[in-house]
Amino acid sequence: MKNYTTLAGAAKARLKKYVENICRGVGRPETRLVADILFGVSRSNNCKLTQIARALEETISVKKTVERLRRGLRDFENTQTLQDNYLDLANKHIDNTTIFAIDGSDIAKPCSTAMEALHTVRDGSTGKYVPGYMTMECVAMTRAHKIPIPVYERVFSAAEPGFVSEDNEVLTLLRFISNRFGHGGVRVIDRGFDANVYLKYFVENKEHFVLRVKNNRMVHYKGSSINIGELAGRFKGKIAMTCTLQGKSIRLKMTAVPITLPAFGQTPFNLVVIHGFGEKPMLLLTNCDNPDTRLAGAIARVYLLRWRIEDTFRFQKQQYNFEDFRVRSLNAIRTLHTLVSLLTGFLALLSHNMDDAFQLELCRAAKHIPKKKQSFFHYLLADGFRRALLYITCGIRHLFPPLRLRPHSVQLSFFELYPLFRPVGV
């Protein structure tokens, strides 16, 4: 790689500036901790504290560095401040056309027994039920680039004190999005959230949504009650569209059907029936409306963008090996998860500057990315950023030196010596 020292210096400077921006109002020890974690995870592609400590290349032993990082993560109390400062940076990319993809994930720890508040969760990779934690997250995708920007994340467990329900966690997320970004945009959620409690929130707050529904709902169509799956079977699709999903080209046929729901009276909804993804049609429920026939195609494209949040989950677990962390306390797990999400957000913000020379140099420095990962630009930037940081031999600690009192001056002062020349008897 040519000019590697210039690229390494630029990467270190970008990371330092980002840390300073998200750490406004945070104490200096916490700021240094954030800088160490972000630098160590980026350079080592790992969330193990031992790997992070080795990447920092400090003059003390790795054991002492690990102990400092563990204490810092366990006692960290400024997570909300970091998130608020980060959202101030991301806010310029979010408007009334933004698509908010909402979904939950899991953190599987099948071999762990001593971690705080462990609870049985379903591992999405294997389908088995193992000890672990649940996460609730949201990413925002702008109209310009459709790059997912993390805007909310939370790790929770049914075994922790004060836990209410998963519905409460989802509603907390929805209220946060409404309070922070207003009621504009479109909320896109999967069929795991097919419940009236969420539909009621969207209807009461007049927020647009796209929800994939199950086949066991009853709806009203033309004055009669009918099963939603049976209703979908009547429509074979008036509109044709070709989409590319995970590298495969799929031919779709779809129809938009106006319906109402028994629990919501005469509130109008639209059911979008999509054929082509499998034997059974995909059913999308929405309160979005469009005066022409393009509604079905628009809703289908909006829902397909929901896969971006799945790509974000996969990126954090594959690129940074997040599930393999070695901290035990729930606060340390939440802090580490927040910092990994902030690092993902850092790459997302870099991705929006398509003409940035620094971004182009990172892409040139990256290794070959497998074809199945090339559709998610974060992999390319993350690998280029890691390779740039590998050329830094002094870590990042010198960019945040400890505050020290100014040493006592050795310069002689007339006023300090003046009492020696006082006349006798005075």
Buried (B, 14 or more C-beta within 10 A) or exposed (E): BEEBEEBBBBBBEBBBEBBBEBBEEBEEBBBBBBBBBBBBBBBBBBBBBBBBBBBBBBEEEBEEBBBBBBEBBBBBEBBEBBBBBBBEBBBEBBBEEBBBBBBBBBBBBEEEEEBBBBBEBBBBEEEEEBBBBBBBBBBBBBEEBEBBBBBBBBBBBBBBEEBEEBEEBBBBBBEBBBEBBEBBBBBBBBBEBBEEEBBEBBBEEEBBBBBBBEEEBEBBBEEEEBEBBEBBEEBEBEBEBEBEEEEEEEEBBBBBBEBBBEEBEEEEBBBBBBBBEEEEBBBBBBBBEEEEEEBBBBBBEBBBBBBBBBBBBBBBBEBBBBBEBBBBBBBBBBBBBBBBBBBBBBBBBBBBEEEEEBBEBBBEBBEEBEEEBEBBBBBBBBBBBBBBBBBBEEBBBEBBEEEEEEEEEEEEEEEEEEEEEEEEEE
